[in-house]
C-alpha cells in the first residue's frame, strides 16, 4: 500500500491524465523499460516521442483536487488503505481484465481481495422468492466452500447477499470484530454511503468485511460510475451469479463484463411470469449455467475451493430446493420513501409494494402474506383487493396468485 503524500499525489495524478487508460500507461512503461511509478521521471522529450500530448505530460505533476481529502481520509484511522496497480496487495485476478483500475481505496480486511470470490448480483426490486433463494444459495456456498461473496451494496439482491454472508459468519463467531466473507464494491467515493438506507450495512461490512472503490473520498454516485463498479465486481470474481434481473439492468451489464473477462456466469431460473427474472432466463438461453443449488456453481470452479467434507460428498450430495420458507429482514423488503429519488440513479425501477412483493407467482396463502409483511390480515384484504382490481393479482380458494409486476 502507499502511505506517503508524495506517492498518493503521484498516483492520483496518473488516474486524472486525459485520454490515458491503464493499457496505454502499461505500454509506455514497457516501451521505456520503467515501472508505472517511474513514469514521472521520464523527460518531456521522451514522452513526446512516444505520442504523449503536452496536457498529458503536464498532468503528471499536477495535484489532484482531492489529494487533501485522500490524505485526511487515510489519516482518520481504521483499516484504510490505498492500493496501486503495482502494490503486492493488488489482486492478480483483477489485473487480468482489460481496464483494470489504477487505484483501489479499501476500508476493512483488504486480505479478502486476493481470496477466491463469487459475485452475486440481481434486481433492486426482487420478489420474495428471489430474496429467499439468494439467501439460501449464498449460505450454501459459504458453508461448503472458501469463496468470498462479492456484490455492490445496491438495494435488493446485493443487500441480501451481503446480509446473508454477515449473518452466516456471525453465527460461527458470535462476537464483534470477526472477519466476514463479503466484499462490497462501491460506485462512488469510498467514504460515501449509497443508498442512504444502507448506512448500517455499510458499517457492518466496513468492520467485518471489506469496502472497495476506485473512487477517492467524497465522490458522489453518478449513473456513469455504476458500469465501472460492475466491471470490478466481475473482475475480482471467478464467476458471477445473477439471481433475479430484468433484461435491461445493471446485473446483466455485470454478467456481460464477466463473459468478456472469461469468467463463469451463473443464472437462477424462476417462474416464467416473473418479469424480474427475464434477464436470468435470457442469460440461460445464451449459455449461462442454470443454477439451482451451490453444487451447480462448484461444478464449474476449481475443486480446491471446496471444504474437505464437501469434496468427499460433492458427487453424492442431493440438490436442495431453493424455495425454502424463512423470515427475512424487513429492511430488504420495505421501500424507503426518502430514498426513492436517489435510487433512480441506477437502471432498475423501485416502484414495488411490500404486499405485492409478498405474493408469489404460485398460490400464496393470506397467512403467508401476513407473515412476510408483518401486517394484519384485515389490513391486507383491503390492499389485496386493490391489486386484484388493478390486475396485478388474482384470488383463488387457496390464496392469491401474482399475474404480473
C-alpha positions as CSV (number, residue, x, y, z in Angstrom):
1,X,0.0,0.0,0.0
2,X,1.0,3.6,-0.4
3,X,1.1,5.9,2.5
4,X,3.2,9.0,1.8
5,X,1.7,12.2,0.5
6,X,4.1,12.2,-2.5
7,X,3.0,8.7,-3.6
8,X,-0.6,9.5,-3.2
9,X,-0.2,12.7,-5.1
10,X,1.6,10.9,-8.0
11,X,-0.9,8.0,-8.4
12,X,-3.9,10.3,-8.2
13,X,-2.3,12.4,-11.0
14,X,-2.0,9.2,-13.1
15,X,-5.7,8.5,-12.7
16,X,-6.6,12.0,-13.9
17,X,-4.5,12.1,-17.1
18,X,-6.8,13.0,-20.0
19,X,-7.5,10.2,-22.5
20,X,-5.0,7.9,-20.8
21,X,-6.1,4.4,-19.7
22,X,-4.3,1.6,-17.9
23,X,-3.3,-0.2,-21.2
24,X,-1.5,2.9,-22.6
25,X,0.2,3.5,-19.3
26,X,1.5,0.0,-19.2
27,X,2.6,0.2,-22.8
28,X,4.5,3.4,-22.1
29,X,6.2,1.8,-19.1
30,X,7.1,-1.3,-21.1
31,X,8.5,0.8,-24.1
32,X,10.6,2.9,-21.8
33,X,11.6,0.0,-19.6
34,X,10.3,1.5,-16.4
35,X,7.6,0.8,-13.9
36,X,4.4,2.8,-13.6
37,X,5.7,4.6,-10.5
38,X,8.7,5.8,-12.6
39,X,6.8,7.3,-15.5
40,X,7.1,10.7,-13.8
41,X,10.8,10.5,-14.1
42,X,10.8,10.3,-17.9
43,X,11.7,13.6,-19.7
44,X,9.3,15.6,-21.7
45,X,11.0,14.7,-25.0
46,X,10.9,11.0,-24.3
47,X,7.2,11.1,-23.6
48,X,6.5,13.3,-26.7
49,X,8.5,10.9,-28.8
50,X,6.0,8.1,-28.0
51,X,2.9,10.2,-28.6
52,X,2.1,11.8,-25.3
53,X,0.4,15.2,-25.6
54,X,1.6,18.3,-23.6
55,X,-1.5,18.2,-21.5
56,X,-0.9,14.6,-20.5
57,X,2.8,15.3,-19.7
58,X,1.9,18.3,-17.6
59,X,-0.7,16.2,-15.8
60,X,2.0,14.1,-14.2
61,X,3.0,16.9,-11.9
62,X,-0.5,18.4,-11.3
63,X,-2.1,17.9,-7.9
64,X,-5.4,16.1,-7.9
65,X,-8.1,18.3,-6.4
66,X,-9.0,15.6,-3.9
67,X,-5.4,15.0,-2.7
68,X,-6.0,16.6,0.7
69,X,-9.3,14.6,1.2
70,X,-7.5,11.4,0.5
71,X,-4.7,12.1,2.9
72,X,-7.2,13.1,5.6
73,X,-9.4,10.0,5.0
74,X,-6.3,7.8,5.3
75,X,-5.2,9.5,8.5
76,X,-8.5,9.1,10.2
77,X,-7.5,5.6,11.2
78,X,-9.1,2.1,11.0
79,X,-8.1,-0.4,8.3
80,X,-8.0,2.1,5.5
81,X,-5.6,1.8,2.6
82,X,-4.8,2.9,-1.0
83,X,-3.6,0.1,-3.2
84,X,-1.9,0.8,-6.5
85,X,-1.7,-1.4,-9.6
86,X,2.0,-2.1,-8.6
87,X,1.3,-3.0,-4.9
88,X,1.7,-6.6,-3.8
89,X,-1.8,-6.3,-2.3
90,X,-3.4,-5.6,-5.7
91,X,-5.4,-8.8,-6.7
92,X,-4.0,-10.7,-9.6
93,X,-7.5,-11.7,-10.6
94,X,-8.3,-8.0,-11.3
95,X,-5.1,-7.4,-13.2
96,X,-6.4,-9.8,-15.9
97,X,-9.2,-7.5,-17.0
98,X,-8.8,-5.1,-19.9
99,X,-9.4,-1.9,-18.0
100,X,-8.1,-2.6,-14.5
101,X,-8.3,0.3,-12.1
102,X,-5.0,2.1,-11.3
103,X,-6.0,2.6,-7.7
104,X,-8.2,0.8,-5.2
105,X,-9.3,2.5,-2.0
106,X,-10.1,-0.1,0.7
107,X,-11.7,0.1,4.1
108,X,-11.7,-3.2,6.1
109,X,-9.9,-6.5,5.7
110,X,-8.0,-5.9,2.5
111,X,-6.6,-9.5,2.6
112,X,-10.0,-10.6,1.2
113,X,-9.1,-9.0,-2.1
114,X,-6.8,-11.8,-3.1
115,X,-9.1,-14.7,-2.0
116,X,-11.4,-16.6,-4.4
117,X,-14.7,-14.8,-4.9
118,X,-18.2,-15.3,-6.3
119,X,-20.1,-12.2,-7.4
120,X,-23.8,-12.2,-6.6
121,X,-26.0,-9.6,-8.2
122,X,-29.6,-9.0,-9.1
123,X,-32.6,-6.8,-9.1
124,X,-33.1,-3.8,-6.8
125,X,-36.8,-4.8,-6.6
126,X,-36.7,-8.5,-6.2
127,X,-39.6,-10.9,-5.4
128,X,-39.9,-12.6,-2.1
129,X,-38.7,-15.9,-3.6
130,X,-35.8,-14.1,-5.2
131,X,-34.6,-12.8,-1.8
132,X,-35.2,-16.2,-0.1
133,X,-33.4,-18.1,-2.8
134,X,-30.5,-15.7,-2.8
135,X,-30.1,-16.1,0.9
136,X,-30.3,-19.9,0.7
137,X,-27.8,-20.1,-2.1
138,X,-25.3,-17.7,-0.5
139,X,-25.5,-19.7,2.7
140,X,-24.9,-23.0,0.9
141,X,-21.9,-21.5,-0.9
142,X,-20.3,-20.2,2.3
143,X,-21.0,-23.4,4.2
144,X,-19.4,-25.7,1.6
145,X,-16.6,-23.6,0.2
146,X,-13.9,-21.0,0.9
147,X,-15.4,-18.5,-1.5
148,X,-16.0,-14.8,-0.6
149,X,-19.3,-13.2,-1.6
150,X,-18.8,-10.0,-3.6
151,X,-21.5,-7.6,-4.5
152,X,-22.3,-3.9,-5.0
153,X,-24.3,-2.7,-1.9
154,X,-27.3,-1.9,-4.0
155,X,-30.9,-2.4,-2.9
156,X,-32.5,-5.9,-3.1
157,X,-30.3,-8.8,-4.1
158,X,-27.0,-7.1,-3.4
159,X,-28.0,-6.2,0.1
160,X,-29.4,-9.7,0.6
161,X,-26.1,-11.3,-0.5
162,X,-24.1,-9.1,1.9
163,X,-26.5,-9.7,4.8
164,X,-26.6,-13.4,4.3
165,X,-22.8,-13.5,4.4
166,X,-22.6,-11.4,7.5
167,X,-25.3,-13.4,9.3
168,X,-23.7,-16.7,8.3
169,X,-20.3,-15.8,9.7
170,X,-21.7,-14.2,12.8
171,X,-23.4,-17.5,13.6
172,X,-20.0,-19.1,13.8
173,X,-18.2,-16.3,15.7
174,X,-20.9,-14.6,17.9
175,X,-18.7,-11.7,18.7
176,X,-17.7,-8.3,17.4
177,X,-14.6,-7.9,15.2
178,X,-15.0,-11.2,13.4
179,X,-13.8,-11.4,9.8
180,X,-16.8,-11.9,7.5
181,X,-16.5,-13.3,4.0
182,X,-18.1,-10.4,2.0
183,X,-16.8,-7.6,-0.2
184,X,-18.8,-4.6,-1.3
185,X,-17.6,-2.7,-4.4
186,X,-18.9,0.9,-4.4
187,X,-19.9,3.0,-7.3
188,X,-18.9,6.2,-5.5
189,X,-16.3,7.5,-3.1
190,X,-15.0,5.1,-0.5
191,X,-16.5,7.2,2.3
192,X,-19.9,7.8,0.7
193,X,-22.9,5.6,1.9
194,X,-25.2,4.9,-1.0
195,X,-28.1,4.2,-0.9
196,X,-28.5,6.0,2.4
197,X,-30.7,3.3,4.0
198,X,-27.7,1.0,3.9
199,X,-25.7,3.0,6.4
200,X,-25.8,0.2,9.0
201,X,-24.9,-2.4,6.4
202,X,-22.1,-0.2,5.1
203,X,-20.7,0.0,8.7
204,X,-21.1,-3.7,9.3
205,X,-19.1,-4.6,6.1
206,X,-16.5,-2.0,6.9
207,X,-16.0,-3.5,10.4
208,X,-16.2,-7.2,9.5
209,X,-15.6,-7.5,5.7
210,X,-14.2,-5.1,3.1
211,X,-15.4,-2.0,1.3
212,X,-13.6,-1.3,-2.1
213,X,-13.8,1.6,-4.5
214,X,-11.7,3.0,-7.3
215,X,-13.2,6.5,-6.5
216,X,-11.5,8.8,-4.0
217,X,-13.3,10.0,-0.9
218,X,-16.3,12.4,-1.3
219,X,-17.1,11.4,-4.9
220,X,-20.9,11.1,-5.1
221,X,-22.7,8.4,-7.1
222,X,-23.5,9.0,-10.7
223,X,-25.1,6.9,-13.5
224,X,-21.7,6.6,-15.3
225,X,-20.0,5.2,-12.3
226,X,-22.1,2.0,-11.9
227,X,-20.9,0.2,-15.0
228,X,-17.3,0.9,-13.8
229,X,-18.2,-0.6,-10.5
230,X,-19.7,-3.6,-12.2
231,X,-16.6,-4.4,-14.1
232,X,-14.6,-4.6,-10.8
233,X,-17.3,-6.8,-9.2
234,X,-17.0,-9.4,-12.0
235,X,-13.2,-8.8,-12.4
236,X,-12.5,-9.7,-8.8
237,X,-14.6,-12.9,-9.1
238,X,-14.2,-16.4,-10.5
239,X,-17.8,-16.3,-11.5
240,X,-20.9,-14.1,-11.4
241,X,-24.3,-15.4,-10.2
242,X,-27.4,-13.5,-11.3
243,X,-30.4,-14.5,-9.1
244,X,-33.1,-12.1,-10.4
245,X,-32.8,-9.4,-13.1
246,X,-34.7,-7.7,-15.8
247,X,-33.4,-7.7,-19.4
248,X,-32.3,-4.0,-19.2
249,X,-30.5,-4.0,-15.9
250,X,-27.1,-3.3,-14.3
251,X,-26.9,-7.0,-13.3
252,X,-26.8,-8.0,-17.0
253,X,-24.0,-5.5,-17.5
254,X,-22.1,-7.2,-14.8
255,X,-22.7,-10.6,-16.5
256,X,-21.6,-9.1,-19.8
257,X,-18.3,-8.0,-18.2
258,X,-17.9,-11.4,-16.7
259,X,-18.2,-13.0,-20.1
260,X,-15.8,-10.6,-21.7
261,X,-13.3,-11.3,-18.9
262,X,-13.5,-15.0,-19.4
263,X,-15.3,-15.7,-16.1
264,X,-18.1,-18.1,-15.4
265,X,-21.7,-16.8,-15.5
266,X,-24.5,-18.5,-13.4
267,X,-28.2,-17.6,-13.6
268,X,-31.0,-18.8,-11.3
269,X,-34.3,-19.7,-13.1
270,X,-37.7,-18.6,-11.9
271,X,-41.4,-18.6,-12.8
272,X,-41.9,-17.7,-16.5
273,X,-44.4,-15.0,-15.5
274,X,-41.8,-13.3,-13.2
275,X,-40.7,-10.2,-15.1
276,X,-37.8,-9.7,-12.6
277,X,-36.3,-13.0,-13.9
278,X,-36.4,-12.3,-17.7
279,X,-32.8,-11.4,-17.6
280,X,-31.8,-14.7,-15.9
281,X,-33.8,-16.7,-18.5
282,X,-32.2,-14.8,-21.3
283,X,-28.7,-15.5,-19.8
284,X,-29.5,-19.2,-19.6
285,X,-30.6,-19.2,-23.3
286,X,-27.2,-17.6,-24.1
287,X,-25.3,-20.4,-22.4
288,X,-25.1,-19.3,-18.7
289,X,-25.1,-22.1,-16.2
290,X,-28.6,-22.8,-14.9
291,X,-28.1,-22.7,-11.1
292,X,-30.5,-24.3,-8.7
293,X,-28.0,-25.0,-5.8
294,X,-24.4,-24.4,-4.8
295,X,-23.2,-27.6,-6.4
296,X,-24.1,-26.2,-9.8
297,X,-21.6,-23.4,-9.1
298,X,-18.9,-25.8,-7.7
299,X,-19.1,-28.0,-10.8
300,X,-17.6,-25.1,-12.8
301,X,-15.0,-23.9,-10.3
302,X,-11.8,-25.4,-9.0
303,X,-12.5,-28.3,-6.6
304,X,-9.8,-26.9,-4.3
305,X,-12.3,-24.2,-3.2
306,X,-14.5,-26.8,-1.6
307,X,-14.1,-27.6,2.1
308,X,-12.7,-31.1,2.9
309,X,-16.1,-32.7,3.8
310,X,-17.8,-31.3,0.8
311,X,-15.0,-32.6,-1.5
312,X,-15.8,-36.1,-0.4
313,X,-19.6,-35.6,-0.7
314,X,-19.7,-33.4,-3.8
315,X,-20.7,-36.2,-6.2
316,X,-23.4,-37.8,-4.0
317,X,-25.0,-34.9,-2.2
318,X,-28.6,-34.3,-3.5
319,X,-29.6,-30.9,-4.7
320,X,-31.7,-28.8,-2.2
321,X,-34.8,-26.9,-3.1
322,X,-34.1,-23.2,-3.0
323,X,-37.7,-22.2,-2.4
324,X,-37.4,-22.7,1.3
325,X,-39.6,-20.7,3.7
326,X,-38.0,-18.2,6.1
327,X,-38.4,-14.8,7.6
328,X,-36.3,-12.0,6.0
329,X,-35.1,-8.7,7.4
330,X,-37.9,-6.2,6.7
331,X,-35.4,-3.6,5.6
332,X,-34.8,-5.7,2.5
333,X,-38.4,-5.7,1.5
334,X,-39.7,-2.3,2.6
335,X,-39.2,0.7,0.4
336,X,-37.5,3.8,1.9
337,X,-39.6,6.7,0.6
338,X,-36.8,9.1,1.4
339,X,-34.5,7.2,-0.9
340,X,-36.7,6.7,-3.9
341,X,-35.3,9.6,-6.0
342,X,-31.7,8.7,-5.3
343,X,-32.4,5.1,-6.2
344,X,-33.4,6.2,-9.7
345,X,-29.7,6.8,-10.4
346,X,-29.4,3.1,-11.2
347,X,-31.2,1.5,-14.0
348,X,-33.9,-0.6,-12.4
349,X,-37.2,0.9,-11.1
350,X,-38.1,0.9,-7.4
351,X,-41.9,1.1,-7.6
352,X,-42.9,-2.2,-5.9
353,X,-45.1,-2.7,-2.9
354,X,-44.2,-4.7,0.2
355,X,-47.5,-6.5,-0.1
356,X,-47.2,-7.1,-3.9
357,X,-43.7,-8.5,-3.3
358,X,-45.0,-11.0,-0.8
359,X,-47.3,-12.6,-3.3
360,X,-45.7,-15.3,-5.5
361,X,-46.4,-16.4,-9.0
362,X,-47.6,-19.6,-7.3
363,X,-50.6,-19.5,-5.0
364,X,-49.7,-17.7,-1.7
365,X,-52.0,-18.0,1.3
366,X,-53.1,-14.9,3.2
367,X,-51.3,-16.3,6.3
368,X,-48.0,-16.4,4.4
369,X,-48.5,-12.9,3.1
370,X,-49.2,-11.7,6.7
371,X,-46.1,-13.4,7.9
372,X,-43.9,-11.9,5.2
373,X,-45.2,-8.4,5.6
374,X,-45.9,-8.2,9.3
375,X,-49.3,-6.7,8.6
376,X,-52.7,-7.8,9.9
377,X,-54.9,-9.9,7.7
378,X,-57.8,-7.3,7.9
379,X,-55.4,-4.6,6.5
380,X,-54.1,-7.0,3.9
381,X,-57.5,-7.8,2.5
382,X,-58.0,-4.1,1.6
383,X,-54.7,-3.8,-0.2
384,X,-55.0,-7.2,-1.9
385,X,-58.4,-6.2,-3.3
386,X,-57.0,-3.1,-4.7
387,X,-54.2,-5.0,-6.5
388,X,-56.8,-7.5,-7.8
389,X,-58.9,-4.7,-9.2
390,X,-55.8,-3.3,-10.9
391,X,-55.0,-6.7,-12.5
392,X,-51.8,-7.4,-10.6
393,X,-53.0,-10.4,-8.7
394,X,-56.0,-12.8,-8.7
395,X,-57.6,-14.6,-5.8
396,X,-58.3,-18.4,-5.6
397,X,-59.8,-20.7,-3.0
398,X,-56.3,-21.3,-1.6
399,X,-54.9,-17.8,-1.7
400,X,-53.5,-15.2,-4.1
401,X,-51.6,-15.5,-7.3
402,X,-49.4,-12.8,-8.9
403,X,-50.2,-12.1,-12.5
404,X,-47.6,-9.5,-13.4
405,X,-45.2,-7.0,-11.9
